[in-house]
Amino acid sequence: METPKRRSWAEPYKIKVVEPLKMTSREDRKRALEEAGYNTFLLKSEDVYIDLLTDSGTSAMSDYQWAGMMLGDEAYAGSRNYYNLERAVQTYYGYKYLVPTHQGRGAEHIISQILIKPGTYIPGNMYFTTTRLHQELAGGKFVDVIIDEAHDPAAEHPFKGNVDLNKLDALVKKVGADKIPYITVGVTVNMAGGQPVSMANLKEVRAYCQKHGIRVVYDATRAVENAYFIKTREKGYADTSIAAILKEMCSYSDACTMSGKKDALVNIGGFLALNEWDVFEEARNMVVVYEGLHTYGGLAGRDMEAMARGIEESVQEDHIRARIGQVEYVGEKLLALGVPIVVPVGGHAIFLDAKAFLPHLKQIEFPAQTLAAELYLESGIRSMERGIVSAGRNKETGDHYYPKLELVRLTFPRRVYTQAHCDVTVEAVAEVFARRNSIKGLKMVYEPKYLRFFQARFEKI
Ligand SMILES: Cc1ncc(COP(=O)(O)O)c(C=O)c1O
């Protein structure tokens, strides 16, 4: 039954299989946290009660997807599941050519290596960790061209992910369009708080880039969530289906990289999708070196089938309303308690504003890392730092990047947790908020070379 006017986000599914969770004591959690060097990425999953680390690869698959897993055609070449996935990508995203990859960063690697030459610039609407690193490894320099509001957690803008055309134009004037192989447009923007880009902005970016001969490459990881925000916030789209909005969005780009582990409801998988034959040919050749043959790209046939079916489910109106409705539910409760969070609430997560939550800590005392650790200690809920640790270091100066946003991300896996889990989460955050003035910061005692947030270790100051 279609119920588009209903406000409730009640789950449009019922539970068929359950996975028991372990309850831990504060003492257990204190020990686990010390062993993990105060880095939630280094906790063992069995020590976690509610896992809001990420929505990546953590979705619950449907019975339809699991049934598809049994239909895996594990032929080395030409698996029928590849063709099913190709059809799903063409139908729902609208690109002509598909290169499957083991996950999103596999696609980022390939497109970066093909299009980026040393000394070129890649503008983007805020960086994403793996995307920027692959651009840098290919010799490019990332330049942030997102609107200013995106860097202000309290700025209420319905499309905080929008590209600032003036910033883009300033870059083009400074370095020349021939030094810009493409622009990356994240839909939605993870690091800004899961914030969407409007259709109007996507059109403007397209028109500007066409004029200057610059390709547009989307990071389509959460494009379906972006489509939902266009439907609910942008004039003229209320009666358009999510599927139609998604396809229109993609029509303003040349290619996309995709982590299937988010919108597409699978535990592993990704792809690069393109419209240009020449670039596709090169990508199809390169994938053989790094991922696997071009008809499996590092995935089993069954994984491609699950992703093809997940794409189909991801654009269903009831699904996406419930998915984003759950996140909004938690956001509204936290706002009512006066907890500082990024507003408006984004698609996949609640982002606690750690600078406002722990104003007595300097950024170099890692407020967001500290807050994520305290939330785990309080409740067994695992979240993630998205601040100075995630931002890493400037390759040229060696100094930390000091991002304006210092956030803790409470990320909701799709179709996994119940409303009671949401309520426990709100209570736990409120408890840490009540004792926030007594919380001390951290110092970093181990720092790996790449993507340090995954493996860095800390001690209490
Ligand atoms: C916006 C965005 N882009 C790219 C990626 C990378 O995808 P993957 O983890 O599948 O390599 C992620 C993953 O978290 C993401 O959130």
The ligand as an SDF file (V2000), in Angstrom:
LIG
                    3D

 16 16  0  0  0  0  0  0  0  0999 V2000
   30.9250    9.1290    0.4970 C   0  0  0  0  0  0  0  0  0  0  0  0
   31.7620    7.9010    0.4060 C   0  0  0  0  0  0  0  0  0  0  0  0
   32.5280    7.7040   -0.6700 N   0  0  0  0  0  0  0  0  0  0  0  0
   33.2960    6.6220   -0.8040 C   0  0  0  0  0  0  0  0  0  0  0  0
   33.3590    5.6560    0.1810 C   0  0  0  0  0  0  0  0  0  0  0  0
   34.2900    4.4940    0.0070 C   0  0  0  0  0  0  0  0  0  0  0  0
   33.6010    3.3150   -0.2030 O   0  0  0  0  0  0  0  0  0  0  0  0
   34.1410    1.9020    0.2950 P   0  0  0  0  0  0  0  0  0  0  0  0
   34.1900    1.9330    1.7920 O   0  0  0  0  0  0  0  0  0  0  0  0
   33.1370    0.9400   -0.2270 O   0  0  0  0  0  0  0  0  0  0  0  0
   35.4910    1.6950   -0.2910 O   0  0  0  0  0  0  0  0  0  0  0  0
   32.5820    5.8070    1.3260 C   0  0  0  0  0  0  0  0  0  0  0  0
   32.6430    4.8150    2.4020 C   0  0  0  0  0  0  0  0  0  0  0  0
   32.4560    5.0490    3.5450 O   0  0  0  0  0  0  0  0  0  0  0  0
   31.7620    6.9740    1.4410 C   0  0  0  0  0  0  0  0  0  0  0  0
   31.0030    7.1910    2.5180 O   0  0  0  0  0  0  0  0  0  0  0  0
  1  2  1  0
  2  3  1  0
  2 15  2  0
  3  4  2  0
  4  5  1  0
  5  6  1  0
  5 12  2  0
  6  7  1  0
  7  8  1  0
  8  9  2  0
  8 10  1  0
  8 11  1  0
 12 13  1  0
 12 15  1  0
 13 14  2  0
 15 16  1  0
M  END
$$$$
